[in-house]
Amino acid sequence: MRSPDRRPAELHSVFERSFHEERRALLGWAAGLVALAVTMLAMYPTIRGNQQFSQLFESYPKAFRSMFGISDYTSGPGYLRAEVFSLTAPLLLSIFAILWGSDLVAGEEQRMTIDVLMANPISRSRVVLEKCAALVIGTAIAAGSLWLALLVGARAVHLDVGVAELSAAAFASWLVATVFGTIAMAIGAATGRRGVARGIGALVAVTAYLLSSLAEIVRWLQHLRPISPWYHAIGVDPLANGFQPVHLLVLGGIVIVTVLLAVVSFDRRDLGT
């Protein structure tokens, strides 16, 4: 018997095309973030209220505890801050966003498919904006998967954390990852080189983290800390302080500026086809 004809999905926009191409990666990263949440939550019952752990971490130097967000480790917010939101979750989301963002424009050029895309009656600015929308929403889905897993799992293991504070931490992690993803996209749009976009995006992310973290222990770095996107997302401790509108607006402004730079640079550059 002849198998039914399998035709490729009909995609009606650059947004749909970009999202369709990364759907498997998105599912994999979302599953990985859920696995991270499940693993960390499964360990929490052995940590909760354990005085030995409290004494152990209190014996660490204050600079070390400040750098890695270790404070009141045996409480719910303190545990999530140290194990999930001080580094791990924002870093994983940033890696995902940088990989995707660097591929959106520069990847098209290196695969020699950009000419096919631009042969359609669509402006370059629309191409960049729709690709950016796919990046923003895809990263939000990944961050939302982590948030939902933590929200549900926290109740199961009696981890006491406020919904608003947990939502603020997940939102800030998504937004800072979007910053680094759009930076990688803008570099790719300006150069047409995916490797360069990934390298610079990763460099900016690591530098931002070190600047925000080391400012806790290196006095002369403290006045530079506000230029770090990581500080505006994680350094203001959303798990303790909830949503911080001013800091979130700074991150949103960076995203808007980098997207505009991507639009302008892609519109003016000769494409490698």
SVG drawing of the C-alpha trace seen along z (x, -y; Angstrom):
<svg xmlns="http://www.w3.org/2000/svg" viewBox="-2 -55 40 57">
<polyline fill="none" stroke="black" stroke-width="0.4" points="0.0,0.0 1.3,-3.4 2.0,-5.7 0.1,-9.0 1.9,-12.0 3.6,-14.0 3.9,-17.6 5.8,-20.2 3.7,-22.5 2.5,-25.6 4.0,-28.6 2.5,-32.0 5.0,-34.4 8.6,-34.9 7.5,-34.5 5.9,-31.1 8.9,-30.0 11.4,-31.0 9.4,-29.4 8.9,-26.2 12.6,-25.9 13.5,-26.0 10.5,-24.1 12.5,-21.0 15.3,-23.0 12.6,-24.9 11.0,-21.7 14.4,-20.3 15.4,-23.4 12.0,-23.7 12.2,-20.1 15.7,-20.6 14.6,-23.6 11.7,-21.6 14.1,-18.8 16.3,-21.4 13.3,-22.5 12.2,-19.0 15.8,-18.1 16.2,-21.2 12.8,-20.7 13.4,-17.1 16.5,-18.0 14.8,-20.7 13.2,-18.4 16.7,-17.4 17.7,-21.1 14.6,-22.6 15.3,-23.8 18.6,-21.8 20.7,-23.7 23.9,-21.9 23.5,-23.4 22.8,-26.8 26.0,-26.6 28.0,-25.3 27.1,-28.2 27.4,-30.8 31.0,-29.7 31.7,-30.6 33.3,-34.1 30.7,-36.8 32.2,-37.8 31.6,-34.2 28.0,-34.2 27.3,-37.5 28.8,-36.6 26.7,-33.4 23.5,-34.7 23.7,-32.4 21.5,-33.9 19.3,-32.0 19.9,-28.9 17.5,-26.6 14.5,-28.8 12.4,-28.5 13.4,-31.8 17.0,-31.4 17.3,-28.0 15.8,-29.0 18.0,-32.1 21.2,-30.1 20.4,-27.1 18.2,-28.4 18.0,-32.1 21.4,-33.5 23.1,-31.9 21.7,-28.6 18.3,-29.5 19.3,-32.9 22.5,-31.5 20.7,-28.5 18.0,-30.8 20.7,-33.2 22.6,-30.4 19.4,-29.4 18.6,-32.9 22.1,-33.6 22.1,-30.4 18.7,-31.2 19.4,-34.9 22.7,-34.4 21.1,-32.0 18.1,-34.1 19.8,-36.3 23.4,-35.2 22.4,-31.5 20.2,-32.2 23.1,-33.7 25.5,-30.9 23.0,-28.3 22.5,-30.3 18.7,-30.5 18.5,-34.3 18.1,-34.9 15.1,-32.6 13.5,-34.4 14.2,-37.9 12.7,-36.9 9.3,-37.2 7.5,-40.6 8.6,-41.5 10.8,-44.2 14.1,-43.6 12.8,-45.4 9.8,-43.1 12.1,-40.1 14.1,-41.2 11.1,-42.2 9.2,-38.9 12.3,-36.9 12.9,-38.9 9.3,-38.2 9.9,-34.5 13.0,-34.8 11.1,-36.8 8.1,-34.4 10.2,-31.3 12.4,-32.4 9.3,-33.3 7.9,-29.8 11.1,-28.3 11.1,-30.6 7.4,-29.9 8.0,-26.2 10.6,-26.7 8.2,-29.0 5.3,-26.6 7.3,-23.6 8.6,-25.6 5.2,-26.9 3.6,-23.5 6.5,-21.6 7.0,-24.1 3.6,-23.2 4.4,-19.5 7.6,-19.8 6.3,-22.5 8.7,-25.1 7.3,-28.4 7.8,-31.1 5.4,-33.8 3.8,-33.5 4.6,-37.2 8.2,-36.8 8.7,-33.6 7.0,-35.2 9.3,-38.3 12.4,-36.1 11.3,-34.1 10.3,-37.2 13.6,-38.9 15.5,-35.8 13.5,-35.8 14.1,-39.5 17.8,-39.4 18.1,-36.3 16.2,-38.3 18.7,-41.1 21.6,-38.8 19.6,-37.0 18.8,-40.3 22.4,-41.4 23.5,-38.2 20.9,-38.8 22.0,-42.4 25.6,-41.3 24.6,-38.6 22.5,-41.1 25.5,-43.5 28.1,-40.9 26.4,-38.0 28.6,-35.7 26.9,-33.4 30.1,-32.4 31.0,-36.1 27.4,-36.8 27.6,-33.8 31.0,-34.7 30.2,-38.4 26.8,-37.5 28.4,-35.0 31.2,-37.5 28.7,-40.2 26.6,-37.8 29.7,-36.5 31.1,-40.0 27.7,-41.3 27.5,-38.5 31.0,-39.0 30.6,-42.8 27.4,-42.4 28.7,-39.6 32.2,-40.9 30.8,-44.4 29.7,-42.7 33.3,-42.2 35.4,-44.6 34.6,-48.2 35.8,-50.0 33.4,-48.0 30.4,-49.1 29.8,-52.3 30.0,-50.3 27.4,-47.7 24.4,-49.6 25.7,-49.1 25.3,-45.4 22.0,-43.9 22.5,-41.1 22.4,-43.5 19.0,-45.0 17.6,-41.4 19.1,-39.4 21.2,-41.7 18.2,-43.5 17.0,-40.1 13.5,-39.7 12.8,-36.7 12.9,-39.0 11.8,-42.3 9.4,-41.2 9.0,-43.1 11.3,-46.1 9.7,-48.3 12.6,-50.7 15.1,-47.9 12.8,-46.0 12.3,-49.1 16.1,-49.4 16.2,-45.9 13.3,-46.5 15.0,-49.6 18.1,-47.6 16.1,-45.1 14.4,-47.8 17.7,-49.5 19.4,-46.3 16.4,-45.4 16.5,-48.8 20.2,-48.4 19.6,-45.0 16.9,-46.4 19.1,-49.3 22.3,-47.3 20.5,-44.5 18.6,-47.0 21.9,-48.8 24.2,-45.8 24.9,-43.8 23.9,-40.2 26.1,-37.2 24.2,-34.9"/>
</svg>
